[in-house]
Amino acid sequence: MNTIEIAKKTILSEAKAISHLSTLVDEDFANSVDLIFNSKGRVIITGVGKSAIIATKVVATLNSTGTPAIFMHAADAIHGDLGLILKDDVVICISKSGNTPEIKVLVPFIKAAKNKMIAITSVKTSFLGQQADFILNAYVEKEACPNNLAPTTSTTAQMVIGDALAVCLLKKRGFSSTDFAKYHPGGALGKKLYLRVSDIAAVNAKPKVTPNTNIKHVIVEITEKRLGVTAVVENGVLLGVITDGDLRRMLSQTDDFKNLTAMDIMSTSPKRIDSNAMAVDAKEIMEDNGISQLLVEDNGKYNGIIHIHDLVREGII
């Protein structure tokens, strides 16, 4: 079997196991979601080995979607980190077998503290499964590893269960894209969620001419403001737009333009966007219409230009 065949077999094997997980979702899953949603505390997620790595990912997903969560390594827990667990916290233990030595030592202390405990395990009858208040069944028939030893399919299943838990809680909280932006203010993702057209347009020049401005001054305005476009405005109201392209078309049609005015060559139906719109909406309008600039309005009045280069600079594109 060549490399490509091995890769495909691995992916298909894991996909089959993940698909089967949907048949294992039961009332314990629903009760676990309700327990976490109604809890006054945090979610403490623990595990050892590869399960501990999955636990850190689930913690990150919960934190980013409105459910406070903390990772606690099962081995460290019994050497002082048990102090992380407060009275109202819900504990999630992740273990494929549910019988690892660290879990067997840790679980009685959690029970003694009377914290509610959720197990994510492949073996419901394991020590962990029998001690947990609720079980999220992450059963897999076999690992993708040809020796059925290296945690592969089982850890994928654990992560998918964690994602399903996070999404259910997200939905239950009514967690919106605005909420999401609060937790992701940095980078391109954050900007897509919070950056508005006004934030970008405010730093750009605002090229404008009147309908009666002669072509020479139109060219000067476009050149000086360096946005490749100028708005045609009267009493603050946007009447049209003149782009570099409009000027080139004019020059291809006539050699004598000294008597022409902005009104003679402007486009009267320019694409525009409100200053309060999201920058990502400006991106969609530009892409849908094959244009590189948008005129910005504020309460129906001309308020500047947003250029596709602005969106590239901000990481929106």
C-alpha positions as protocol buffer text, in pm:
chain_id: "A"
residue {
  index: 1
  type: MET
  ca { x: 0 y: 0 z: 0 }
}
residue {
  index: 2
  type: ASN
  ca { x: 152 y: 336 z: -101 }
}
residue {
  index: 3
  type: THR
  ca { x: 154 y: 657 z: 98 }
}
residue {
  index: 4
  type: ILE
  ca { x: -154 y: 806 z: -68 }
}
residue {
  index: 5
  type: GLU
  ca { x: -355 y: 488 z: -7 }
}
residue {
  index: 6
  type: ILE
  ca { x: -250 y: 479 z: 359 }
}
residue {
  index: 7
  type: ALA
  ca { x: -352 y: 844 z: 405 }
}
residue {
  index: 8
  type: LYS
  ca { x: -691 y: 785 z: 244 }
}
residue {
  index: 9
  type: LYS
  ca { x: -752 y: 473 z: 451 }
}
residue {
  index: 10
  type: THR
  ca { x: -667 y: 661 z: 771 }
}
residue {
  index: 11
  type: ILE
  ca { x: -903 y: 947 z: 689 }
}
residue {
  index: 12
  type: LEU
  ca { x: -1188 y: 716 z: 588 }
}
residue {
  index: 13
  type: SER
  ca { x: -1139 y: 503 z: 899 }
}
residue {
  index: 14
  type: GLU
  ca { x: -1161 y: 807 z: 1128 }
}
residue {
  index: 15
  type: ALA
  ca { x: -1454 y: 952 z: 932 }
}
residue {
  index: 16
  type: LYS
  ca { x: -1648 y: 626 z: 978 }
}
residue {
  index: 17
  type: ALA
  ca { x: -1581 y: 628 z: 1352 }
}
residue {
  index: 18
  type: ILE
  ca { x: -1685 y: 992 z: 1386 }
}
residue {
  index: 19
  type: SER
  ca { x: -2004 y: 929 z: 1193 }
}
residue {
  index: 20
  type: HIS
  ca { x: -2089 y: 647 z: 1434 }
}
residue {
  index: 21
  type: LEU
  ca { x: -2055 y: 885 z: 1730 }
}
residue {
  index: 22
  type: SER
  ca { x: -2380 y: 1054 z: 1633 }
}
residue {
  index: 23
  type: THR
  ca { x: -2564 y: 731 z: 1717 }
}
residue {
  index: 24
  type: LEU
  ca { x: -2419 y: 736 z: 2069 }
}
residue {
  index: 25
  type: VAL
  ca { x: -2549 y: 1078 z: 2172 }
}
residue {
  index: 26
  type: ASP
  ca { x: -2810 y: 1023 z: 2443 }
}
residue {
  index: 27
  type: GLU
  ca { x: -2976 y: 1186 z: 2744 }
}
residue {
  index: 28
  type: ASP
  ca { x: -2645 y: 1195 z: 2930 }
}
residue {
  index: 29
  type: PHE
  ca { x: -2517 y: 1435 z: 2666 }
}
residue {
  index: 30
  type: ALA
  ca { x: -2822 y: 1661 z: 2695 }
}
residue {
  index: 31
  type: ASN
  ca { x: -2801 y: 1649 z: 3076 }
}
residue {
  index: 32
  type: SER
  ca { x: -2431 y: 1737 z: 3062 }
}
residue {
  index: 33
  type: VAL
  ca { x: -2506 y: 2045 z: 2853 }
}
residue {
  index: 34
  type: ASP
  ca { x: -2777 y: 2152 z: 3097 }
}
residue {
  index: 35
  type: LEU
  ca { x: -2547 y: 2091 z: 3393 }
}
residue {
  index: 36
  type: ILE
  ca { x: -2271 y: 2312 z: 3252 }
}
residue {
  index: 37
  type: PHE
  ca { x: -2514 y: 2578 z: 3130 }
}
residue {
  index: 38
  type: ASN
  ca { x: -2680 y: 2609 z: 3472 }
}
residue {
  index: 39
  type: SER
  ca { x: -2358 y: 2585 z: 3671 }
}
residue {
  index: 40
  type: LYS
  ca { x: -2240 y: 2890 z: 3864 }
}
residue {
  index: 41
  type: GLY
  ca { x: -1883 y: 2770 z: 3835 }
}
residue {
  index: 42
  type: ARG
  ca { x: -1636 y: 2687 z: 3562 }
}
residue {
  index: 43
  type: VAL
  ca { x: -1558 y: 2375 z: 3365 }
}
residue {
  index: 44
  type: ILE
  ca { x: -1240 y: 2195 z: 3472 }
}
residue {
  index: 45
  type: ILE
  ca { x: -1118 y: 1950 z: 3209 }
}
residue {
  index: 46
  type: THR
  ca { x: -858 y: 1688 z: 3291 }
}
residue {
  index: 47
  type: GLY
  ca { x: -678 y: 1394 z: 3134 }
}
residue {
  index: 48
  type: VAL
  ca { x: -336 y: 1237 z: 3082 }
}
residue {
  index: 49
  type: GLY
  ca { x: -125 y: 1167 z: 2775 }
}
residue {
  index: 50
  type: LYS
  ca { x: -293 y: 1239 z: 2442 }
}
residue {
  index: 51
  type: SER
  ca { x: -626 y: 1289 z: 2622 }
}
residue {
  index: 52
  type: ALA
  ca { x: -467 y: 1579 z: 2812 }
}
residue {
  index: 53
  type: ILE
  ca { x: -374 y: 1742 z: 2482 }
}
residue {
  index: 54
  type: ILE
  ca { x: -733 y: 1705 z: 2361 }
}
residue {
  index: 55
  type: ALA
  ca { x: -850 y: 1852 z: 2692 }
}
residue {
  index: 56
  type: THR
  ca { x: -650 y: 2170 z: 2630 }
}
residue {
  index: 57
  type: LYS
  ca { x: -813 y: 2210 z: 2289 }
}
residue {
  index: 58
  type: VAL
  ca { x: -1163 y: 2163 z: 2432 }
}
residue {
  index: 59
  type: VAL
  ca { x: -1082 y: 2418 z: 2703 }
}
residue {
  index: 60
  type: ALA
  ca { x: -976 y: 2669 z: 2438 }
}
residue {
  index: 61
  type: THR
  ca { x: -1293 y: 2612 z: 2237 }
}
residue {
  index: 62
  type: LEU
  ca { x: -1519 y: 2653 z: 2540 }
}
residue {
  index: 63
  type: ASN
  ca { x: -1342 y: 2971 z: 2652 }
}
residue {
  index: 64
  type: SER
  ca { x: -1373 y: 3125 z: 2306 }
}
residue {
  index: 65
  type: THR
  ca { x: -1745 y: 3053 z: 2289 }
}
residue {
  index: 66
  type: GLY
  ca { x: -1857 y: 3186 z: 2626 }
}
residue {
  index: 67
  type: THR
  ca { x: -1806 y: 2895 z: 2867 }
}
residue {
  index: 68
  type: PRO
  ca { x: -1524 y: 2958 z: 3119 }
}
residue {
  index: 69
  type: ALA
  ca { x: -1297 y: 2654 z: 3130 }
}
residue {
  index: 70
  type: ILE
  ca { x: -960 y: 2554 z: 3281 }
}
residue {
  index: 71
  type: PHE
  ca { x: -726 y: 2266 z: 3200 }
}
residue {
  index: 72
  type: MET
  ca { x: -594 y: 2055 z: 3487 }
}
residue {
  index: 73
  type: HIS
  ca { x: -349 y: 1771 z: 3414 }
}
residue {
  index: 74
  type: ALA
  ca { x: -461 y: 1459 z: 3597 }
}
residue {
  index: 75
  type: ALA
  ca { x: -109 y: 1378 z: 3716 }
}
residue {
  index: 76
  type: ASP
  ca { x: -51 y: 1730 z: 3850 }
}
residue {
  index: 77
  type: ALA
  ca { x: -393 y: 1736 z: 4014 }
}
residue {
  index: 78
  type: ILE
  ca { x: -290 y: 1488 z: 4280 }
}
residue {
  index: 79
  type: HIS
  ca { x: 26 y: 1689 z: 4348 }
}
residue {
  index: 80
  type: GLY
  ca { x: -140 y: 2018 z: 4435 }
}
residue {
  index: 81
  type: ASP
  ca { x: -348 y: 2126 z: 4137 }
}
residue {
  index: 82
  type: LEU
  ca { x: -669 y: 1996 z: 4294 }
}
residue {
  index: 83
  type: GLY
  ca { x: -686 y: 2344 z: 4444 }
}
residue {
  index: 84
  type: LEU
  ca { x: -800 y: 2464 z: 4102 }
}
residue {
  index: 85
  type: ILE
  ca { x: -1139 y: 2303 z: 4157 }
}
residue {
  index: 86
  type: LEU
  ca { x: -1387 y: 2531 z: 4332 }
}
residue {
  index: 87
  type: LYS
  ca { x: -1718 y: 2436 z: 4488 }
}
residue {
  index: 88
  type: ASP
  ca { x: -1946 y: 2503 z: 4191 }
}
residue {
  index: 89
  type: ASP
  ca { x: -1712 y: 2380 z: 3918 }
}
residue {
  index: 90
  type: VAL
  ca { x: -1805 y: 2095 z: 3685 }
}
residue {
  index: 91
  type: VAL
  ca { x: -1524 y: 1849 z: 3612 }
}
residue {
  index: 92
  type: ILE
  ca { x: -1484 y: 1670 z: 3279 }
}
residue {
  index: 93
  type: CYS
  ca { x: -1246 y: 1373 z: 3277 }
}
residue {
  index: 94
  type: ILE
  ca { x: -1121 y: 1253 z: 2938 }
}
residue {
  index: 95
  type: SER
  ca { x: -982 y: 901 z: 2912 }
}
residue {
  index: 96
  type: LYS
  ca { x: -1017 y: 639 z: 2639 }
}
residue {
  index: 97
  type: SER
  ca { x: -997 y: 341 z: 2872 }
}
residue {
  index: 98
  type: GLY
  ca { x: -1127 y: 514 z: 3184 }
}
residue {
  index: 99
  type: ASN
  ca { x: -890 y: 298 z: 3385 }
}
residue {
  index: 100
  type: THR
  ca { x: -557 y: 483 z: 3382 }
}
residue {
  index: 101
  type: PRO
  ca { x: -379 y: 496 z: 3722 }
}
residue {
  index: 102
  type: GLU
  ca { x: -393 y: 876 z: 3739 }
}
residue {
  index: 103
  type: ILE
  ca { x: -768 y: 878 z: 3679 }
}
residue {
  index: 104
  type: LYS
  ca { x: -826 y: 608 z: 3940 }
}
residue {
  index: 105
  type: VAL
  ca { x: -639 y: 818 z: 4198 }
}
residue {
  index: 106
  type: LEU
  ca { x: -798 y: 1149 z: 4098 }
}
residue {
  index: 107
  type: VAL
  ca { x: -1165 y: 1055 z: 4067 }
}
residue {
  index: 108
  type: PRO
  ca { x: -1226 y: 971 z: 4438 }
}
residue {
  index: 109
  type: PHE
  ca { x: -1102 y: 1317 z: 4539 }
}
residue {
  index: 110
  type: ILE
  ca { x: -1341 y: 1480 z: 4294 }
}
residue {
  index: 111
  type: LYS
  ca { x: -1626 y: 1269 z: 4429 }
}
residue {
  index: 112
  type: ALA
  ca { x: -1531 y: 1353 z: 4786 }
}
residue {
  index: 113
  type: ALA
  ca { x: -1549 y: 1724 z: 4705 }
}
residue {
  index: 114
  type: LYS
  ca { x: -1900 y: 1663 z: 4567 }
}
residue {
  index: 115
  type: ASN
  ca { x: -1827 y: 1826 z: 4232 }
}
residue {
  index: 116
  type: LYS
  ca { x: -2036 y: 1698 z: 3943 }
}
residue {
  index: 117
  type: MET
  ca { x: -1827 y: 1491 z: 3703 }
}
residue {
  index: 118
  type: ILE
  ca { x: -1868 y: 1416 z: 3333 }
}
residue {
  index: 119
  type: ALA
  ca { x: -1670 y: 1140 z: 3163 }
}
residue {
  index: 120
  type: ILE
  ca { x: -1563 y: 1139 z: 2801 }
}
residue {
  index: 121
  type: THR
  ca { x: -1458 y: 779 z: 2750 }
}
residue {
  index: 122
  type: SER
  ca { x: -1476 y: 490 z: 2506 }
}
residue {
  index: 123
  type: VAL
  ca { x: -1559 y: 241 z: 2782 }
}
residue {
  index: 124
  type: LYS
  ca { x: -1880 y: 312 z: 2970 }
}
residue {
  index: 125
  type: THR
  ca { x: -1819 y: 23 z: 3212 }
}
residue {
  index: 126
  type: SER
  ca { x: -1472 y: 150 z: 3309 }
}
residue {
  index: 127
  type: PHE
  ca { x: -1383 y: 285 z: 3654 }
}
residue {
  index: 128
  type: LEU
  ca { x: -1434 y: 639 z: 3525 }
}
residue {
  index: 129
  type: GLY
  ca { x: -1762 y: 551 z: 3357 }
}
residue {
  index: 130
  type: GLN
  ca { x: -1899 y: 397 z: 3674 }
}
residue {
  index: 131
  type: GLN
  ca { x: -1800 y: 693 z: 3892 }
}
residue {
  index: 132
  type: ALA
  ca { x: -1913 y: 976 z: 3662 }
}
residue {
  index: 133
  type: ASP
  ca { x: -2247 y: 1150 z: 3695 }
}
residue {
  index: 134
  type: PHE
  ca { x: -2282 y: 1156 z: 3316 }
}
residue {
  index: 135
  type: ILE
  ca { x: -2100 y: 973 z: 3036 }
}
residue {
  index: 136
  type: LEU
  ca { x: -2030 y: 1116 z: 2693 }
}
residue {
  index: 137
  type: ASN
  ca { x: -1971 y: 804 z: 2489 }
}
residue {
  index: 138
  type: ALA
  ca { x: -1661 y: 838 z: 2269 }
}
residue {
  index: 139
  type: TYR
  ca { x: -1648 y: 471 z: 2168 }
}
residue {
  index: 140
  type: VAL
  ca { x: -1437 y: 377 z: 1867 }
}
residue {
  index: 141
  type: GLU
  ca { x: -1399 y: 25 z: 1735 }
}
residue {
  index: 142
  type: LYS
  ca { x: -1028 y: 59 z: 1660 }
}
residue {
  index: 143
  type: GLU
  ca { x: -751 y: 311 z: 1614 }
}
residue {
  index: 144
  type: ALA
  ca { x: -638 y: 424 z: 1270 }
}
residue {
  index: 145
  type: CYS
  ca { x: -292 y: 311 z: 1375 }
}
residue {
  index: 146
  type: PRO
  ca { x: -226 y: -24 z: 1197 }
}
residue {
  index: 147
  type: ASN
  ca { x: -115 y: -173 z: 1530 }
}
residue {
  index: 148
  type: ASN
  ca { x: -431 y: -43 z: 1700 }
}
residue {
  index: 149
  type: LEU
  ca { x: -210 y: 118 z: 1962 }
}
residue {
  index: 150
  type: ALA
  ca { x: -130 y: 486 z: 1894 }
}
residue {
  index: 151
  type: PRO
  ca { x: -420 y: 714 z: 1998 }
}
residue {
  index: 152
  type: THR
  ca { x: -553 y: 838 z: 1667 }
}
residue {
  index: 153
  type: THR
  ca { x: -920 y: 772 z: 1605 }
}
residue {
  index: 154
  type: SER
  ca { x: -995 y: 776 z: 1978 }
}
residue {
  index: 155
  type: THR
  ca { x: -847 y: 1123 z: 2032 }
}
residue {
  index: 156
  type: THR
  ca { x: -1028 y: 1252 z: 1723 }
}
residue {
  index: 157
  type: ALA
  ca { x: -1352 y: 1120 z: 1872 }
}
residue {
  index: 158
  type: GLN
  ca { x: -1280 y: 1292 z: 2203 }
}
residue {
  index: 159
  type: MET
  ca { x: -1222 y: 1623 z: 2027 }
}
residue {
  index: 160
  type: VAL
  ca { x: -1542 y: 1589 z: 1825 }
}
residue {
  index: 161
  type: ILE
  ca { x: -1740 y: 1522 z: 2145 }
}
residue {
  index: 162
  type: GLY
  ca { x: -1582 y: 1835 z: 2295 }
}
residue {
  index: 163
  type: ASP
  ca { x: -1674 y: 2038 z: 1988 }
}
residue {
  index: 164
  type: ALA
  ca { x: -2033 y: 1911 z: 2000 }
}
residue {
  index: 165
  type: LEU
  ca { x: -2052 y: 2008 z: 2367 }
}
residue {
  index: 166
  type: ALA
  ca { x: -1917 y: 2357 z: 2295 }
}
residue {
  index: 167
  type: VAL
  ca { x: -2155 y: 2416 z: 2003 }
}
residue {
  index: 168
  type: CYS
  ca { x: -2457 y: 2304 z: 2206 }
}
residue {
  index: 169
  type: LEU
  ca { x: -2360 y: 2544 z: 2484 }
}
residue {
  index: 170
  type: LEU
  ca { x: -2298 y: 2820 z: 2231 }
}
residue {
  index: 171
  type: LYS
  ca { x: -2646 y: 2774 z: 2089 }
}
residue {
  index: 172
  type: LYS
  ca { x: -2803 y: 2751 z: 2433 }
}
residue {
  index: 173
  type: ARG
  ca { x: -2640 y: 3080 z: 2537 }
}
residue {
  index: 174
  type: GLY
  ca { x: -2746 y: 3254 z: 2216 }
}
residue {
  index: 175
  type: PHE
  ca { x: -2379 y: 3333 z: 2158 }
}
residue {
  index: 176
  type: SER
  ca { x: -2362 y: 3566 z: 1857 }
}
residue {
  index: 177
  type: SER
  ca { x: -2088 y: 3683 z: 1622 }
}
residue {
  index: 178
  type: THR
  ca { x: -2076 y: 4005 z: 1826 }
}
residue {
  index: 179
  type: ASP
  ca { x: -2005 y: 3802 z: 2140 }
}
residue {
  index: 180
  type: PHE
  ca { x: -1747 y: 3601 z: 1948 }
}
residue {
  index: 181
  type: ALA
  ca { x: -1569 y: 3923 z: 1848 }
}
residue {
  index: 182
  type: LYS
  ca { x: -1524 y: 4016 z: 2216 }
}
residue {
  index: 183
  type: TYR
  ca { x: -1313 y: 3705 z: 2267 }
}
residue {
  index: 184
  type: HIS
  ca { x: -1124 y: 3734 z: 1936 }
}
residue {
  index: 185
  type: PRO
  ca { x: -1020 y: 4099 z: 1902 }
}
residue {
  index: 186
  type: GLY
  ca { x: -681 y: 4024 z: 1750 }
}
residue {
  index: 187
  type: GLY
  ca { x: -579 y: 3925 z: 1400 }
}
residue {
  index: 188
  type: ALA
  ca { x: -775 y: 3899 z: 1079 }
}
residue {
  index: 189
  type: LEU
  ca { x: -1059 y: 3703 z: 1241 }
}
residue {
  index: 190
  type: GLY
  ca { x: -1122 y: 3973 z: 1498 }
}
residue {
  index: 191
  type: LYS
  ca { x: -1116 y: 4247 z: 1236 }
}
residue {
  index: 192
  type: LYS
  ca { x: -1377 y: 4067 z: 1027 }
}
residue {
  index: 193
  type: LEU
  ca { x: -1603 y: 4065 z: 1330 }
}
residue {
  index: 194
  type: TYR
  ca { x: -1561 y: 4419 z: 1462 }
}
residue {
  index: 195
  type: LEU
  ca { x: -1397 y: 4646 z: 1200 }
}
residue {
  index: 196
  type: ARG
  ca { x: -1645 y: 4887 z: 1044 }
}
residue {
  index: 197
  type: VAL
  ca { x: -1632 y: 5084 z: 721 }
}
residue {
  index: 198
  type: SER
  ca { x: -1608 y: 5409 z: 919 }
}
residue {
  index: 199
  type: ASP
  ca { x: -1291 y: 5284 z: 1092 }
}
residue {
  index: 200
  type: ILE
  ca { x: -1117 y: 5256 z: 754 }
}
residue {
  index: 201
  type: ALA
  ca { x: -1272 y: 5546 z: 565 }
}
residue {
  index: 202
  type: ALA
  ca { x: -1184 y: 5787 z: 845 }
}
residue {
  index: 203
  type: VAL
  ca { x: -813 y: 5766 z: 764 }
}
residue {
  index: 204
  type: ASN
  ca { x: -857 y: 5808 z: 387 }
}
residue {
  index: 205
  type: ALA
  ca { x: -882 y: 6129 z: 190 }
}
residue {
  index: 206
  type: LYS
  ca { x: -1232 y: 6230 z: 81 }
}
residue {
  index: 207
  type: PRO
  ca { x: -1201 y: 6326 z: -287 }
}
residue {
  index: 208
  type: LYS
  ca { x: -1499 y: 6518 z: -419 }
}
residue {
  index: 209
  type: VAL
  ca { x: -1596 y: 6757 z: -697 }
}
residue {
  index: 210
  type: THR
  ca { x: -1920 y: 6927 z: -795 }
}
residue {
  index: 211
  type: PRO
  ca { x: -2118 y: 6842 z: -1109 }
}
residue {
  index: 212
  type: ASN
  ca { x: -1982 y: 7157 z: -1275 }
}
residue {
  index: 213
  type: THR
  ca { x: -1615 y: 7099 z: -1197 }
}
residue {
  index: 214
  type: ASN
  ca { x: -1413 y: 7098 z: -1519 }
}
residue {
  index: 215
  type: ILE
  ca { x: -1224 y: 6785 z: -1619 }
}
residue {
  index: 216
  type: LYS
  ca { x: -880 y: 6933 z: -1547 }
}
residue {
  index: 217
  type: HIS
  ca { x: -972 y: 6985 z: -1183 }
}
residue {
  index: 218
  type: VAL
  ca { x: -1134 y: 6640 z: -1170 }
}
residue {
  index: 219
  type: ILE
  ca { x: -803 y: 6487 z: -1280 }
}
residue {
  index: 220
  type: VAL
  ca { x: -615 y: 6693 z: -1023 }
}
residue {
  index: 221
  type: GLU
  ca { x: -852 y: 6583 z: -745 }
}
residue {
  index: 222
  type: ILE
  ca { x: -819 y: 6215 z: -832 }
}
residue {
  index: 223
  type: THR
  ca { x: -442 y: 6244 z: -859 }
}
residue {
  index: 224
  type: GLU
  ca { x: -392 y: 6433 z: -533 }
}
residue {
  index: 225
  type: LYS
  ca { x: -618 y: 6211 z: -323 }
}
residue {
  index: 226
  type: ARG
  ca { x: -456 y: 5896 z: -465 }
}
residue {
  index: 227
  type: LEU
  ca { x: -759 y: 5669 z: -444 }
}
residue {
  index: 228
  type: GLY
  ca { x: -823 y: 5637 z: -816 }
}
residue {
  index: 229
  type: VAL
  ca { x: -1167 y: 5790 z: -781 }
}
residue {
  index: 230
  type: THR
  ca { x: -1360 y: 6100 z: -683 }
}
residue {
  index: 231
  type: ALA
  ca { x: -1717 y: 6146 z: -571 }
}
residue {
  index: 232
  type: VAL
  ca { x: -1942 y: 6399 z: -745 }
}
residue {
  index: 233
  type: VAL
  ca { x: -2126 y: 6579 z: -468 }
}
residue {
  index: 234
  type: GLU
  ca { x: -2370 y: 6866 z: -436 }
}
residue {
  index: 235
  type: ASN
  ca { x: -2483 y: 6999 z: -97 }
}
residue {
  index: 236
  type: GLY
  ca { x: -2338 y: 6688 z: 64 }
}
residue {
  index: 237
  type: VAL
  ca { x: -2552 y: 6456 z: -148 }
}
residue {
  index: 238
  type: LEU
  ca { x: -2376 y: 6194 z: -359 }
}
residue {
  index: 239
  type: LEU
  ca { x: -2470 y: 6232 z: -726 }
}
residue {
  index: 240
  type: GLY
  ca { x: -2212 y: 6015 z: -898 }
}
residue {
  index: 241
  type: VAL
  ca { x: -1856 y: 5892 z: -921 }
}
residue {
  index: 242
  type: ILE
  ca { x: -1564 y: 5933 z: -1159 }
}
residue {
  index: 243
  type: THR
  ca { x: -1291 y: 5671 z: -1168 }
}
residue {
  index: 244
  type: ASP
  ca { x: -958 y: 5640 z: -1349 }
}
residue {
  index: 245
  type: GLY
  ca { x: -1143 y: 5414 z: -1588 }
}
residue {
  index: 246
  type: ASP
  ca { x: -1396 y: 5685 z: -1670 }
}
residue {
  index: 247
  type: LEU
  ca { x: -1111 y: 5922 z: -1755 }
}
residue {
  index: 248
  type: ARG
  ca { x: -945 y: 5668 z: -1984 }
}
residue {
  index: 249
  type: ARG
  ca { x: -1272 y: 5604 z: -2164 }
}
residue {
  index: 250
  type: MET
  ca { x: -1321 y: 5979 z: -2208 }
}
residue {
  index: 251
  type: LEU
  ca { x: -972 y: 6017 z: -2359 }
}
residue {
  index: 252
  type: SER
  ca { x: -1036 y: 5731 z: -2600 }
}
residue {
  index: 253
  type: GLN
  ca { x: -1351 y: 5904 z: -2726 }
}
residue {
  index: 254
  type: THR
  ca { x: -1241 y: 6267 z: -2757 }
}
residue {
  index: 255
  type: ASP
  ca { x: -930 y: 6484 z: -2790 }
}
residue {
  index: 256
  type: ASP
  ca { x: -1105 y: 6802 z: -2684 }
}
residue {
  index: 257
  type: PHE
  ca { x: -1226 y: 6781 z: -2324 }
}
residue {
  index: 258
  type: LYS
  ca { x: -1148 y: 7130 z: -2197 }
}
residue {
  index: 259
  type: ASN
  ca { x: -1516 y: 7220 z: -2192 }
}
residue {
  index: 260
  type: LEU
  ca { x: -1634 y: 6897 z: -2033 }
}
residue {
  index: 261
  type: THR
  ca { x: -1741 y: 6885 z: -1668 }
}
residue {
  index: 262
  type: ALA
  ca { x: -1775 y: 6613 z: -1409 }
}
residue {
  index: 263
  type: MET
  ca { x: -2143 y: 6583 z: -1494 }
}
residue {
  index: 264
  type: ASP
  ca { x: -2056 y: 6479 z: -1850 }
}
residue {
  index: 265
  type: ILE
  ca { x: -1854 y: 6170 z: -1764 }
}
residue {
  index: 266
  type: MET
  ca { x: -1963 y: 6061 z: -1416 }
}
residue {
  index: 267
  type: SER
  ca { x: -2138 y: 5732 z: -1344 }
}
residue {
  index: 268
  type: THR
  ca { x: -2471 y: 5812 z: -1184 }
}
residue {
  index: 269
  type: SER
  ca { x: -2531 y: 5482 z: -1004 }
}
residue {
  index: 270
  type: PRO
  ca { x: -2218 y: 5428 z: -795 }
}
residue {
  index: 271
  type: LYS
  ca { x: -2192 y: 5143 z: -549 }
}
residue {
  index: 272
  type: ARG
  ca { x: -2204 y: 5277 z: -198 }
}
residue {
  index: 273
  type: ILE
  ca { x: -2206 y: 5156 z: 159 }
}
residue {
  index: 274
  type: ASP
  ca { x: -2313 y: 5300 z: 493 }
}
residue {
  index: 275
  type: SER
  ca { x: -2033 y: 5403 z: 726 }
}
residue {
  index: 276
  type: ASN
  ca { x: -2173 y: 5181 z: 1004 }
}
residue {
  index: 277
  type: ALA
  ca { x: -2158 y: 4867 z: 790 }
}
residue {
  index: 278
  type: MET
  ca { x: -1898 y: 4601 z: 863 }
}
residue {
  index: 279
  type: ALA
  ca { x: -1577 y: 4612 z: 660 }
}
residue {
  index: 280
  type: VAL
  ca { x: -1637 y: 4252 z: 557 }
}
residue {
  index: 281
  type: ASP
  ca { x: -1964 y: 4364 z: 394 }
}
residue {
  index: 282
  type: ALA
  ca { x: -1765 y: 4614 z: 185 }
}
residue {
  index: 283
  type: LYS
  ca { x: -1542 y: 4327 z: 75 }
}
residue {
  index: 284
  type: GLU
  ca { x: -1843 y: 4126 z: -45 }
}
residue {
  index: 285
  type: ILE
  ca { x: -1984 y: 4422 z: -242 }
}
residue {
  index: 286
  type: MET
  ca { x: -1651 y: 4485 z: -411 }
}
residue {
  index: 287
  type: GLU
  ca { x: -1603 y: 4120 z: -499 }
}
residue {
  index: 288
  type: ASP
  ca { x: -1959 y: 4075 z: -625 }
}
residue {
  index: 289
  type: ASN
  ca { x: -1932 y: 4380 z: -852 }
}
residue {
  index: 290
  type: GLY
  ca { x: -1568 y: 4352 z: -957 }
}
residue {
  index: 291
  type: ILE
  ca { x: -1479 y: 4698 z: -826 }
}
residue {
  index: 292
  type: SER
  ca { x: -1194 y: 4829 z: -611 }
}
residue {
  index: 293
  type: GLN
  ca { x: -1357 y: 5130 z: -440 }
}
residue {
  index: 294
  type: LEU
  ca { x: -1679 y: 5200 z: -258 }
}
residue {
  index: 295
  type: LEU
  ca { x: -1829 y: 5538 z: -175 }
}
residue {
  index: 296
  type: VAL
  ca { x: -1918 y: 5577 z: 192 }
}
residue {
  index: 297
  type: GLU
  ca { x: -2231 y: 5751 z: 317 }
}
residue {
  index: 298
  type: ASP
  ca { x: -2331 y: 5865 z: 663 }
}
residue {
  index: 299
  type: ASN
  ca { x: -2700 y: 5941 z: 711 }
}
residue {
  index: 300
  type: GLY
  ca { x: -2737 y: 5982 z: 335 }
}
residue {
  index: 301
  type: LYS
  ca { x: -2443 y: 6223 z: 306 }
}
residue {
  index: 302
  type: TYR
  ca { x: -2112 y: 6153 z: 133 }
}
residue {
  index: 303
  type: ASN
  ca { x: -1847 y: 6061 z: 388 }
}
residue {
  index: 304
  type: GLY
  ca { x: -1547 y: 5924 z: 202 }
}
residue {
  index: 305
  type: ILE
  ca { x: -1399 y: 5627 z: 19 }
}
residue {
  index: 306
  type: ILE
  ca { x: -1303 y: 5273 z: 113 }
}
residue {
  index: 307
  type: HIS
  ca { x: -1052 y: 5104 z: -119 }
}
residue {
  index: 308
  type: ILE
  ca { x: -983 y: 4734 z: -168 }
}
residue {
  index: 309
  type: HIS
  ca { x: -621 y: 4801 z: -69 }
}
residue {
  index: 310
  type: ASP
  ca { x: -751 y: 4908 z: 273 }
}
residue {
  index: 311
  type: LEU
  ca { x: -912 y: 4568 z: 318 }
}
residue {
  index: 312
  type: VAL
  ca { x: -593 y: 4390 z: 213 }
}
residue {
  index: 313
  type: ARG
  ca { x: -392 y: 4598 z: 459 }
}
residue {
  index: 314
  type: GLU
  ca { x: -630 y: 4517 z: 743 }
}
residue {
  index: 315
  type: GLY
  ca { x: -627 y: 4145 z: 665 }
}
residue {
  index: 316
  type: ILE
  ca { x: -994 y: 4133 z: 564 }
}
residue {
  index: 317
  type: ILE
  ca { x: -885 y: 3997 z: 227 }
}
